[in-house]
Amino acid sequence: MAARNAKKREKFAAPEPASKPKTITVDEWVPDYDRKCEFCGQTPCVTGVLNGKTVYHGSACGVCTWGDPDAIDPANW
């Protein structure tokens, strides 16, 4: 039983669950030497290609994208 002086509680909708990050499917990762990494300023930035079309324009270099120092070389992507 609620107390007589209790404030009426507002009803709120339950929050939507956080969506999962999208999985990007690509045929290959290619270097984009025209853009610099927004985190460290290095080139090239990571770009994903699927069926001959660019489907991902990354704003980070290989090292910042994958967190691996060897990813400085696009051959390791």
N, CA, C and O atoms as a Maestro MAE file, in Angstrom:
{
 s_m_m2io_version
 :::
 2.0.0
}

f_m_ct {
 s_m_title
 :::
 protein
 m_atom[308] {
  # First column is atom index #
  i_m_mmod_type
  r_m_x_coord
  r_m_y_coord
  r_m_z_coord
  i_m_residue_number
  s_m_chain_name
  s_m_pdb_residue_name
  s_m_pdb_atom_name
  i_m_atomic_number
  :::
  1 25 0.826 -1.162 0.000 1 A "MET " " N  " 7
  2 3 0.000 0.000 0.000 1 A "MET " " CA " 6
  3 2 0.882 1.241 0.000 1 A "MET " " C  " 6
  4 15 1.830 1.330 0.781 1 A "MET " " O  " 8
  5 25 0.580 2.186 -0.861 2 A "ALA " " N  " 7
  6 3 1.376 3.396 -0.986 2 A "ALA " " CA " 6
  7 2 1.053 4.362 0.137 2 A "ALA " " C  " 6
  8 15 -0.077 4.428 0.622 2 A "ALA " " O  " 8
  9 25 2.056 5.100 0.533 3 A "ALA " " N  " 7
  10 3 1.851 6.120 1.569 3 A "ALA " " CA " 6
  11 2 0.949 7.223 1.034 3 A "ALA " " C  " 6
  12 15 0.949 7.505 -0.165 3 A "ALA " " O  " 8
  13 25 0.194 7.836 1.909 4 A "ARG " " N  " 7
  14 3 -0.756 8.871 1.463 4 A "ARG " " CA " 6
  15 2 -0.052 10.082 0.879 4 A "ARG " " C  " 6
  16 15 -0.585 10.711 -0.035 4 A "ARG " " O  " 8
  17 25 1.112 10.426 1.369 5 A "ASN " " N  " 7
  18 3 1.801 11.619 0.909 5 A "ASN " " CA " 6
  19 2 2.841 11.330 -0.176 5 A "ASN " " C  " 6
  20 15 3.586 12.227 -0.569 5 A "ASN " " O  " 8
  21 25 2.896 10.110 -0.653 6 A "ALA " " N  " 7
  22 3 3.884 9.746 -1.673 6 A "ALA " " CA " 6
  23 2 3.552 10.445 -2.985 6 A "ALA " " C  " 6
  24 15 2.390 10.563 -3.374 6 A "ALA " " O  " 8
  25 25 4.601 10.903 -3.653 7 A "LYS " " N  " 7
  26 3 4.394 11.551 -4.954 7 A "LYS " " CA " 6
  27 2 4.071 10.488 -5.996 7 A "LYS " " C  " 6
  28 15 4.574 9.366 -5.948 7 A "LYS " " O  " 8
  29 25 3.241 10.864 -6.913 8 A "LYS " " N  " 7
  30 3 2.898 9.955 -8.001 8 A "LYS " " CA " 6
  31 2 4.107 9.830 -8.927 8 A "LYS " " C  " 6
  32 15 4.654 10.838 -9.374 8 A "LYS " " O  " 8
  33 25 4.511 8.628 -9.209 9 A "ARG " " N  " 7
  34 3 5.660 8.394 -10.072 9 A "ARG " " CA " 6
  35 2 5.251 8.452 -11.534 9 A "ARG " " C  " 6
  36 15 4.206 7.943 -11.938 9 A "ARG " " O  " 8
  37 25 6.111 9.090 -12.305 10 A "GLU " " N  " 7
  38 3 5.853 9.139 -13.742 10 A "GLU " " CA " 6
  39 2 6.234 7.801 -14.352 10 A "GLU " " C  " 6
  40 15 7.107 7.099 -13.843 10 A "GLU " " O  " 8
  41 25 5.573 7.457 -15.442 11 A "LYS " " N  " 7
  42 3 5.887 6.219 -16.142 11 A "LYS " " CA " 6
  43 2 6.776 6.552 -17.328 11 A "LYS " " C  " 6
  44 15 6.518 7.496 -18.076 11 A "LYS " " O  " 8
  45 25 7.800 5.778 -17.480 12 A "PHE " " N  " 7
  46 3 8.735 5.958 -18.588 12 A "PHE " " CA " 6
  47 2 8.819 4.660 -19.370 12 A "PHE " " C  " 6
  48 15 8.716 3.563 -18.820 12 A "PHE " " O  " 8
  49 25 9.007 4.823 -20.663 13 A "ALA " " N  " 7
  50 3 9.202 3.642 -21.502 13 A "ALA " " CA " 6
  51 2 10.594 3.078 -21.222 13 A "ALA " " C  " 6
  52 15 11.533 3.823 -20.945 13 A "ALA " " O  " 8
  53 25 10.709 1.778 -21.297 14 A "ALA " " N  " 7
  54 3 12.014 1.145 -21.106 14 A "ALA " " CA " 6
  55 2 12.948 1.576 -22.228 14 A "ALA " " C  " 6
  56 15 12.519 1.683 -23.377 14 A "ALA " " O  " 8
  57 25 14.215 1.824 -21.916 15 A "PRO " " N  " 7
  58 3 15.152 2.235 -22.961 15 A "PRO " " CA " 6
  59 2 15.374 1.108 -23.966 15 A "PRO " " C  " 6
  60 15 15.326 -0.075 -23.629 15 A "PRO " " O  " 8
  61 25 15.615 1.513 -25.199 16 A "GLU " " N  " 7
  62 3 15.911 0.532 -26.241 16 A "GLU " " CA " 6
  63 2 17.282 -0.070 -25.957 16 A "GLU " " C  " 6
  64 15 18.183 0.642 -25.513 16 A "GLU " " O  " 8
  65 25 17.457 -1.360 -26.203 17 A "PRO " " N  " 7
  66 3 18.779 -1.950 -25.991 17 A "PRO " " CA " 6
  67 2 19.774 -1.344 -26.987 17 A "PRO " " C  " 6
  68 15 19.411 -0.988 -28.108 17 A "PRO " " O  " 8
  69 25 21.018 -1.237 -26.559 18 A "ALA " " N  " 7
  70 3 22.053 -0.699 -27.444 18 A "ALA " " CA " 6
  71 2 22.206 -1.628 -28.638 18 A "ALA " " C  " 6
  72 15 22.247 -2.850 -28.495 18 A "ALA " " O  " 8
  73 25 22.287 -1.033 -29.801 19 A "SER " " N  " 7
  74 3 22.429 -1.861 -30.997 19 A "SER " " CA " 6
  75 2 23.857 -2.356 -31.119 19 A "SER " " C  " 6
  76 15 24.798 -1.708 -30.661 19 A "SER " " O  " 8
  77 25 24.002 -3.497 -31.734 20 A "LYS " " N  " 7
  78 3 25.318 -4.071 -31.962 20 A "LYS " " CA " 6
  79 2 26.021 -3.279 -33.057 20 A "LYS " " C  " 6
  80 15 25.365 -2.779 -33.971 20 A "LYS " " O  " 8
  81 25 27.327 -3.158 -32.982 21 A "PRO " " N  " 7
  82 3 28.038 -2.484 -34.069 21 A "PRO " " CA " 6
  83 2 27.869 -3.267 -35.361 21 A "PRO " " C  " 6
  84 15 27.795 -4.495 -35.350 21 A "PRO " " O  " 8
  85 25 27.810 -2.548 -36.469 22 A "LYS " " N  " 7
  86 3 27.657 -3.207 -37.755 22 A "LYS " " CA " 6
  87 2 28.930 -3.958 -38.114 22 A "LYS " " C  " 6
  88 15 30.040 -3.486 -37.867 22 A "LYS " " O  " 8
  89 25 28.752 -5.121 -38.695 23 A "THR " " N  " 7
  90 3 29.873 -5.870 -39.217 23 A "THR " " CA " 6
  91 2 30.044 -5.479 -40.677 23 A "THR " " C  " 6
  92 15 29.093 -5.524 -41.459 23 A "THR " " O  " 8
  93 25 31.251 -5.100 -41.034 24 A "ILE " " N  " 7
  94 3 31.517 -4.676 -42.402 24 A "ILE " " CA " 6
  95 2 32.140 -5.840 -43.152 24 A "ILE " " C  " 6
  96 15 33.165 -6.380 -42.734 24 A "ILE " " O  " 8
  97 25 31.530 -6.222 -44.246 25 A "THR " " N  " 7
  98 3 32.054 -7.278 -45.088 25 A "THR " " CA " 6
  99 2 32.740 -6.644 -46.282 25 A "THR " " C  " 6
  100 15 32.140 -5.844 -46.999 25 A "THR " " O  " 8
  101 25 33.987 -6.999 -46.493 26 A "VAL " " N  " 7
  102 3 34.744 -6.445 -47.609 26 A "VAL " " CA " 6
  103 2 35.493 -7.554 -48.322 26 A "VAL " " C  " 6
  104 15 35.771 -8.610 -47.755 26 A "VAL " " O  " 8
  105 25 35.817 -7.283 -49.601 27 A "ASP " " N  " 7
  106 3 36.675 -8.196 -50.347 27 A "ASP " " CA " 6
  107 2 38.138 -7.934 -50.010 27 A "ASP " " C  " 6
  108 15 38.949 -8.856 -49.927 27 A "ASP " " O  " 8
  109 25 38.457 -6.649 -49.816 28 A "GLU " " N  " 7
  110 3 39.829 -6.296 -49.482 28 A "GLU " " CA " 6
  111 2 39.888 -4.932 -48.798 28 A "GLU " " C  " 6
  112 15 39.025 -4.076 -48.992 28 A "GLU " " O  " 8
  113 25 40.924 -4.763 -48.001 29 A "TRP " " N  " 7
  114 3 41.227 -3.480 -47.389 29 A "TRP " " CA " 6
  115 2 42.293 -2.826 -48.250 29 A "TRP " " C  " 6
  116 15 43.321 -3.439 -48.536 29 A "TRP " " O  " 8
  117 25 42.062 -1.593 -48.664 30 A "VAL " " N  " 7
  118 3 43.020 -0.897 -49.524 30 A "VAL " " CA " 6
  119 2 43.452 0.409 -48.861 30 A "VAL " " C  " 6
  120 15 42.680 1.027 -48.128 30 A "VAL " " O  " 8
  121 25 44.702 0.827 -49.126 31 A "PRO " " N  " 7
  122 3 45.190 2.071 -48.535 31 A "PRO " " CA " 6
  123 2 44.682 3.292 -49.294 31 A "PRO " " C  " 6
  124 15 44.568 3.266 -50.520 31 A "PRO " " O  " 8
  125 25 44.383 4.351 -48.568 32 A "ASP " " N  " 7
  126 3 43.981 5.626 -49.155 32 A "ASP " " CA " 6
  127 2 45.014 6.661 -48.704 32 A "ASP " " C  " 6
  128 15 44.958 7.174 -47.587 32 A "ASP " " O  " 8
  129 25 45.957 6.952 -49.600 33 A "TYR " " N  " 7
  130 3 47.054 7.858 -49.278 33 A "TYR " " CA " 6
  131 2 46.639 9.329 -49.347 33 A "TYR " " C  " 6
  132 15 47.428 10.199 -48.980 33 A "TYR " " O  " 8
  133 25 45.437 9.625 -49.802 34 A "ASP " " N  " 7
  134 3 44.975 11.012 -49.901 34 A "ASP " " CA " 6
  135 2 44.447 11.553 -48.576 34 A "ASP " " C  " 6
  136 15 44.269 12.762 -48.428 34 A "ASP " " O  " 8
  137 25 44.196 10.674 -47.618 35 A "ARG " " N  " 7
  138 3 43.652 11.118 -46.334 35 A "ARG " " CA " 6
  139 2 44.616 10.756 -45.209 35 A "ARG " " C  " 6
  140 15 45.292 9.728 -45.259 35 A "ARG " " O  " 8
  141 25 44.667 11.617 -44.196 36 A "LYS " " N  " 7
  142 3 45.494 11.363 -43.021 36 A "LYS " " CA " 6
  143 2 44.619 10.857 -41.882 36 A "LYS " " C  " 6
  144 15 43.445 11.213 -41.779 36 A "LYS " " O  " 8
  145 25 45.196 10.035 -41.042 37 A "CYS " " N  " 7
  146 3 44.516 9.494 -39.872 37 A "CYS " " CA " 6
  147 2 44.091 10.635 -38.957 37 A "CYS " " C  " 6
  148 15 44.891 11.522 -38.659 37 A "CYS " " O  " 8
  149 25 42.849 10.618 -38.512 38 A "GLU " " N  " 7
  150 3 42.361 11.691 -37.638 38 A "GLU " " CA " 6
  151 2 42.914 11.572 -36.219 38 A "GLU " " C  " 6
  152 15 42.771 12.504 -35.428 38 A "GLU " " O  " 8
  153 25 43.537 10.454 -35.885 39 A "PHE " " N  " 7
  154 3 44.080 10.263 -34.547 39 A "PHE " " CA " 6
  155 2 45.575 10.574 -34.463 39 A "PHE " " C  " 6
  156 15 46.025 11.235 -33.527 39 A "PHE " " O  " 8
  157 25 46.346 10.092 -35.453 40 A "CYS " " N  " 7
  158 3 47.804 10.254 -35.371 40 A "CYS " " CA " 6
  159 2 48.401 11.044 -36.534 40 A "CYS " " C  " 6
  160 15 49.576 11.407 -36.488 40 A "CYS " " O  " 8
  161 25 47.613 11.316 -37.574 41 A "GLY " " N  " 7
  162 3 48.092 12.108 -38.702 41 A "GLY " " CA " 6
  163 2 48.868 11.341 -39.758 41 A "GLY " " C  " 6
  164 15 49.338 11.935 -40.728 41 A "GLY " " O  " 8
  165 25 49.011 10.037 -39.589 42 A "GLN " " N  " 7
  166 3 49.751 9.226 -40.553 42 A "GLN " " CA " 6
  167 2 48.876 8.840 -41.739 42 A "GLN " " C  " 6
  168 15 47.650 8.928 -41.675 42 A "GLN " " O  " 8
  169 25 49.507 8.418 -42.801 43 A "THR " " N  " 7
  170 3 48.817 7.862 -43.962 43 A "THR " " CA " 6
  171 2 49.355 6.459 -44.165 43 A "THR " " C  " 6
  172 15 50.452 6.169 -43.686 43 A "THR " " O  " 8
  173 25 48.660 5.592 -44.833 44 A "PRO " " N  " 7
  174 3 47.350 5.760 -45.460 44 A "PRO " " CA " 6
  175 2 46.227 5.417 -44.497 44 A "PRO " " C  " 6
  176 15 46.438 4.743 -43.489 44 A "PRO " " O  " 8
  177 25 45.029 5.890 -44.819 45 A "CYS " " N  " 7
  178 3 43.829 5.498 -44.082 45 A "CYS " " CA " 6
  179 2 43.279 4.209 -44.669 45 A "CYS " " C  " 6
  180 15 43.531 3.889 -45.831 45 A "CYS " " O  " 8
  181 25 42.544 3.488 -43.881 46 A "VAL " " N  " 7
  182 3 41.969 2.198 -44.285 46 A "VAL " " CA " 6
  183 2 40.674 2.423 -45.053 46 A "VAL " " C  " 6
  184 15 39.804 3.176 -44.616 46 A "VAL " " O  " 8
  185 25 40.553 1.764 -46.202 47 A "THR " " N  " 7
  186 3 39.337 1.808 -47.010 47 A "THR " " CA " 6
  187 2 38.946 0.373 -47.337 47 A "THR " " C  " 6
  188 15 39.803 -0.446 -47.669 47 A "THR " " O  " 8
  189 25 37.654 0.067 -47.246 48 A "GLY " " N  " 7
  190 3 37.172 -1.271 -47.552 48 A "GLY " " CA " 6
  191 2 36.451 -1.304 -48.884 48 A "GLY " " C  " 6
  192 15 35.637 -0.431 -49.185 48 A "GLY " " O  " 8
  193 25 36.760 -2.335 -49.692 49 A "VAL " " N  " 7
  194 3 36.169 -2.478 -51.013 49 A "VAL " " CA " 6
  195 2 35.424 -3.803 -51.096 49 A "VAL " " C  " 6
  196 15 35.948 -4.846 -50.705 49 A "VAL " " O  " 8
  197 25 34.196 -3.752 -51.608 50 A "LEU " " N  " 7
  198 3 33.376 -4.945 -51.808 50 A "LEU " " CA " 6
  199 2 32.821 -4.898 -53.222 50 A "LEU " " C  " 6
  200 15 32.185 -3.918 -53.609 50 A "LEU " " O  " 8
  201 25 33.056 -5.937 -53.984 51 A "ASN " " N  " 7
  202 3 32.584 -6.030 -55.373 51 A "ASN " " CA " 6
  203 2 33.002 -4.819 -56.203 51 A "ASN " " C  " 6
  204 15 32.238 -4.334 -57.038 51 A "ASN " " O  " 8
  205 25 34.216 -4.339 -55.968 52 A "GLY " " N  " 7
  206 3 34.744 -3.224 -56.750 52 A "GLY " " CA " 6
  207 2 34.258 -1.849 -56.320 52 A "GLY " " C  " 6
  208 15 34.619 -0.848 -56.939 52 A "GLY " " O  " 8
  209 25 33.449 -1.783 -55.274 53 A "LYS " " N  " 7
  210 3 32.932 -0.499 -54.793 53 A "LYS " " CA " 6
  211 2 33.403 -0.257 -53.363 53 A "LYS " " C  " 6
  212 15 33.472 -1.179 -52.551 53 A "LYS " " O  " 8
  213 25 33.724 0.995 -53.073 54 A "THR " " N  " 7
  214 3 34.131 1.355 -51.723 54 A "THR " " CA " 6
  215 2 32.915 1.332 -50.807 54 A "THR " " C  " 6
  216 15 31.928 2.026 -51.049 54 A "THR " " O  " 8
  217 25 32.999 0.520 -49.747 55 A "VAL " " N  " 7
  218 3 31.889 0.401 -48.806 55 A "VAL " " CA " 6
  219 2 32.258 0.921 -47.424 55 A "VAL " " C  " 6
  220 15 31.409 1.011 -46.537 55 A "VAL " " O  " 8
  221 25 33.547 1.267 -47.246 56 A "TYR " " N  " 7
  222 3 33.990 1.775 -45.958 56 A "TYR " " CA " 6
  223 2 35.113 2.777 -46.179 56 A "TYR " " C  " 6
  224 15 36.147 2.439 -46.755 56 A "TYR " " O  " 8
  225 25 34.912 3.999 -45.725 57 A "HIS " " N  " 7
  226 3 35.934 5.045 -45.757 57 A "HIS " " CA " 6
  227 2 36.387 5.263 -44.322 57 A "HIS " " C  " 6
  228 15 35.775 6.036 -43.585 57 A "HIS " " O  " 8
  229 25 37.444 4.593 -43.931 58 A "GLY " " N  " 7
  230 3 37.925 4.758 -42.571 58 A "GLY " " CA " 6
  231 2 38.595 6.105 -42.373 58 A "GLY " " C  " 6
  232 15 39.143 6.687 -43.309 58 A "GLY " " O  " 8
  233 25 38.544 6.589 -41.149 59 A "SER " " N  " 7
  234 3 39.196 7.859 -40.832 59 A "SER " " CA " 6
  235 2 40.489 7.627 -40.062 59 A "SER " " C  " 6
  236 15 41.104 8.569 -39.562 59 A "SER " " O  " 8
  237 25 40.896 6.362 -39.974 60 A "ALA " " N  " 7
  238 3 42.100 6.023 -39.225 60 A "ALA " " CA " 6
  239 2 43.053 5.201 -40.083 60 A "ALA " " C  " 6
  240 15 42.647 4.534 -41.034 60 A "ALA " " O  " 8
  241 25 44.332 5.268 -39.721 61 A "CYS " " N  " 7
  242 3 45.347 4.466 -40.406 61 A "CYS " " CA " 6
  243 2 45.230 3.014 -39.927 61 A "CYS " " C  " 6
  244 15 44.427 2.709 -39.045 61 A "CYS " " O  " 8
  245 25 46.024 2.135 -40.506 62 A "GLY " " N  " 7
  246 3 45.980 0.724 -40.118 62 A "GLY " " CA " 6
  247 2 46.313 0.491 -38.664 62 A "GLY " " C  " 6
  248 15 45.667 -0.317 -37.997 62 A "GLY " " O  " 8
  249 25 47.329 1.202 -38.158 63 A "VAL " " N  " 7
  250 3 47.733 1.030 -36.761 63 A "VAL " " CA " 6
  251 2 46.598 1.438 -35.824 63 A "VAL " " C  " 6
  252 15 46.287 0.711 -34.880 63 A "VAL " " O  " 8
  253 25 45.977 2.590 -36.071 64 A "CYS " " N  " 7
  254 3 44.886 3.059 -35.204 64 A "CYS " " CA " 6
  255 2 43.609 2.236 -35.398 64 A "CYS " " C  " 6
  256 15 42.817 2.111 -34.464 64 A "CYS " " O  " 8
  257 25 43.398 1.680 -36.579 65 A "THR " " N  " 7
  258 3 42.212 0.867 -36.823 65 A "THR " " CA " 6
  259 2 42.295 -0.467 -36.100 65 A "THR " " C  " 6
  260 15 41.349 -0.871 -35.424 65 A "THR " " O  " 8
  261 25 43.430 -1.155 -36.242 66 A "TRP " " N  " 7
  262 3 43.562 -2.492 -35.682 66 A "TRP " " CA " 6
  263 2 44.376 -2.555 -34.404 66 A "TRP " " C  " 6
  264 15 44.407 -3.602 -33.757 66 A "TRP " " O  " 8
  265 25 45.037 -1.470 -34.019 67 A "GLY " " N  " 7
  266 3 45.813 -1.459 -32.790 67 A "GLY " " CA " 6
  267 2 47.045 -2.327 -32.842 67 A "GLY " " C  " 6
  268 15 47.506 -2.815 -31.810 67 A "GLY " " O  " 8
  269 25 47.591 -2.530 -34.037 68 A "ASP " " N  " 7
  270 3 48.760 -3.383 -34.209 68 A "ASP " " CA " 6
  271 2 49.839 -2.587 -34.942 68 A "ASP " " C  " 6
  272 15 49.590 -2.114 -36.051 68 A "ASP " " O  " 8
  273 25 51.022 -2.425 -34.361 69 A "PRO " " N  " 7
  274 3 52.078 -1.652 -35.004 69 A "PRO " " CA " 6
  275 2 52.462 -2.178 -36.399 69 A "PRO " " C  " 6
  276 15 52.891 -1.407 -37.257 69 A "PRO " " O  " 8
  277 25 52.307 -3.477 -36.618 70 A "ASP " " N  " 7
  278 3 52.626 -4.054 -37.933 70 A "ASP " " CA " 6
  279 2 51.660 -3.591 -39.012 70 A "ASP " " C  " 6
  280 15 51.955 -3.724 -40.200 70 A "ASP " " O  " 8
  281 25 50.507 -3.049 -38.619 71 A "ALA " " N  " 7
  282 3 49.506 -2.604 -39.580 71 A "ALA " " CA " 6
  283 2 49.879 -1.265 -40.219 71 A "ALA " " C  " 6
  284 15 49.092 -0.714 -40.989 71 A "ALA " " O  " 8
  285 25 51.068 -0.731 -39.913 72 A "ILE " " N  " 7
  286 3 51.550 0.462 -40.578 72 A "ILE " " CA " 6
  287 2 51.751 0.159 -42.069 72 A "ILE " " C  " 6
  288 15 51.636 1.048 -42.912 72 A "ILE " " O  " 8
  289 25 52.051 -1.099 -42.377 73 A "ASP " " N  " 7
  290 3 52.250 -1.566 -43.750 73 A "ASP " " CA " 6
  291 2 50.941 -2.149 -44.275 73 A "ASP " " C  " 6
  292 15 50.456 -3.146 -43.739 73 A "ASP " " O  " 8
  293 25 50.351 -1.540 -45.327 74 A "PRO " " N  " 7
  294 3 49.088 -2.067 -45.869 74 A "PRO " " CA " 6
  295 2 49.150 -3.526 -46.305 74 A "PRO " " C  " 6
  296 15 48.111 -4.174 -46.425 74 A "PRO " " O  " 8
  297 25 50.347 -4.055 -46.542 75 A "ALA " " N  " 7
  298 3 50.464 -5.460 -46.903 75 A "ALA " " CA " 6
  299 2 50.040 -6.370 -45.749 75 A "ALA " " C  " 6
  300 15 49.731 -7.542 -45.967 75 A "ALA " " O  " 8
  301 25 50.025 -5.837 -44.523 76 A "ASN " " N  " 7
  302 3 49.628 -6.615 -43.349 76 A "ASN " " CA " 6
  303 2 48.158 -6.502 -43.009 76 A "ASN " " C  " 6
  304 15 47.709 -7.062 -42.009 76 A "ASN " " O  " 8
  305 25 47.411 -5.794 -43.814 77 A "TRP " " N  " 7
  306 3 45.978 -5.628 -43.551 77 A "TRP " " CA " 6
  307 2 45.255 -6.875 -43.986 77 A "TRP " " C  " 6
  308 15 44.034 -6.957 -43.857 77 A "TRP " " O  " 8
  :::
 }
 m_bond[307] {
  # First column is bond index #
  i_m_from
  i_m_to
  i_m_order
  :::
  1 1 2 1
  2 2 3 1
  3 3 4 2
  4 3 5 1
  5 5 6 1
  6 6 7 1
  7 7 8 2
  8 7 9 1
  9 9 10 1
  10 10 11 1
  11 11 12 2
  12 11 13 1
  13 13 14 1
  14 14 15 1
  15 15 16 2
  16 15 17 1
  17 17 18 1
  18 18 19 1
  19 19 20 2
  20 19 21 1
  21 21 22 1
  22 22 23 1
  23 23 24 2
  24 23 25 1
  25 25 26 1
  26 26 27 1
  27 27 28 2
  28 27 29 1
  29 29 30 1
  30 30 31 1
  31 31 32 2
  32 31 33 1
  33 33 34 1
  34 34 35 1
  35 35 36 2
  36 35 37 1
  37 37 38 1
  38 38 39 1
  39 39 40 2
  40 39 41 1
  41 41 42 1
  42 42 43 1
  43 43 44 2
  44 43 45 1
  45 45 46 1
  46 46 47 1
  47 47 48 2
  48 47 49 1
  49 49 50 1
  50 50 51 1
  51 51 52 2
  52 51 53 1
  53 53 54 1
  54 54 55 1
  55 55 56 2
  56 55 57 1
  57 57 58 1
  58 58 59 1
  59 59 60 2
  60 59 61 1
  61 61 62 1
  62 62 63 1
  63 63 64 2
  64 63 65 1
  65 65 66 1
  66 66 67 1
  67 67 68 2
  68 67 69 1
  69 69 70 1
  70 70 71 1
  71 71 72 2
  72 71 73 1
  73 73 74 1
  74 74 75 1
  75 75 76 2
  76 75 77 1
  77 77 78 1
  78 78 79 1
  79 79 80 2
  80 79 81 1
  81 81 82 1
  82 82 83 1
  83 83 84 2
  84 83 85 1
  85 85 86 1
  86 86 87 1
  87 87 88 2
  88 87 89 1
  89 89 90 1
  90 90 91 1
  91 91 92 2
  92 91 93 1
  93 93 94 1
  94 94 95 1
  95 95 96 2
  96 95 97 1
  97 97 98 1
  98 98 99 1
  99 99 100 2
  100 99 101 1
  101 101 102 1
  102 102 103 1
  103 103 104 2
  104 103 105 1
  105 105 106 1
  106 106 107 1
  107 107 108 2
  108 107 109 1
  109 109 110 1
  110 110 111 1
  111 111 112 2
  112 111 113 1
  113 113 114 1
  114 114 115 1
  115 115 116 2
  116 115 117 1
  117 117 118 1
  118 118 119 1
  119 119 120 2
  120 119 121 1
  121 121 122 1
  122 122 123 1
  123 123 124 2
  124 123 125 1
  125 125 126 1
  126 126 127 1
  127 127 128 2
  128 127 129 1
  129 129 130 1
  130 130 131 1
  131 131 132 2
  132 131 133 1
  133 133 134 1
  134 134 135 1
  135 135 136 2
  136 135 137 1
  137 137 138 1
  138 138 139 1
  139 139 140 2
  140 139 141 1
  141 141 142 1
  142 142 143 1
  143 143 144 2
  144 143 145 1
  145 145 146 1
  146 146 147 1
  147 147 148 2
  148 147 149 1
  149 149 150 1
  150 150 151 1
  151 151 152 2
  152 151 153 1
  153 153 154 1
  154 154 155 1
  155 155 156 2
  156 155 157 1
  157 157 158 1
  158 158 159 1
  159 159 160 2
  160 159 161 1
  161 161 162 1
  162 162 163 1
  163 163 164 2
  164 163 165 1
  165 165 166 1
  166 166 167 1
  167 167 168 2
  168 167 169 1
  169 169 170 1
  170 170 171 1
  171 171 172 2
  172 171 173 1
  173 173 174 1
  174 174 175 1
  175 175 176 2
  176 175 177 1
  177 177 178 1
  178 178 179 1
  179 179 180 2
  180 179 181 1
  181 181 182 1
  182 182 183 1
  183 183 184 2
  184 183 185 1
  185 185 186 1
  186 186 187 1
  187 187 188 2
  188 187 189 1
  189 189 190 1
  190 190 191 1
  191 191 192 2
  192 191 193 1
  193 193 194 1
  194 194 195 1
  195 195 196 2
  196 195 197 1
  197 197 198 1
  198 198 199 1
  199 199 200 2
  200 199 201 1
  201 201 202 1
  202 202 203 1
  203 203 204 2
  204 203 205 1
  205 205 206 1
  206 206 207 1
  207 207 208 2
  208 207 209 1
  209 209 210 1
  210 210 211 1
  211 211 212 2
  212 211 213 1
  213 213 214 1
  214 214 215 1
  215 215 216 2
  216 215 217 1
  217 217 218 1
  218 218 219 1
  219 219 220 2
  220 219 221 1
  221 221 222 1
  222 222 223 1
  223 223 224 2
  224 223 225 1
  225 225 226 1
  226 226 227 1
  227 227 228 2
  228 227 229 1
  229 229 230 1
  230 230 231 1
  231 231 232 2
  232 231 233 1
  233 233 234 1
  234 234 235 1
  235 235 236 2
  236 235 237 1
  237 237 238 1
  238 238 239 1
  239 239 240 2
  240 239 241 1
  241 241 242 1
  242 242 243 1
  243 243 244 2
  244 243 245 1
  245 245 246 1
  246 246 247 1
  247 247 248 2
  248 247 249 1
  249 249 250 1
  250 250 251 1
  251 251 252 2
  252 251 253 1
  253 253 254 1
  254 254 255 1
  255 255 256 2
  256 255 257 1
  257 257 258 1
  258 258 259 1
  259 259 260 2
  260 259 261 1
  261 261 262 1
  262 262 263 1
  263 263 264 2
  264 263 265 1
  265 265 266 1
  266 266 267 1
  267 267 268 2
  268 267 269 1
  269 269 270 1
  270 270 271 1
  271 271 272 2
  272 271 273 1
  273 273 274 1
  274 274 275 1
  275 275 276 2
  276 275 277 1
  277 277 278 1
  278 278 279 1
  279 279 280 2
  280 279 281 1
  281 281 282 1
  282 282 283 1
  283 283 284 2
  284 283 285 1
  285 285 286 1
  286 286 287 1
  287 287 288 2
  288 287 289 1
  289 289 290 1
  290 290 291 1
  291 291 292 2
  292 291 293 1
  293 293 294 1
  294 294 295 1
  295 295 296 2
  296 295 297 1
  297 297 298 1
  298 298 299 1
  299 299 300 2
  300 299 301 1
  301 301 302 1
  302 302 303 1
  303 303 304 2
  304 303 305 1
  305 305 306 1
  306 306 307 1
  307 307 308 2
  :::
 }
}
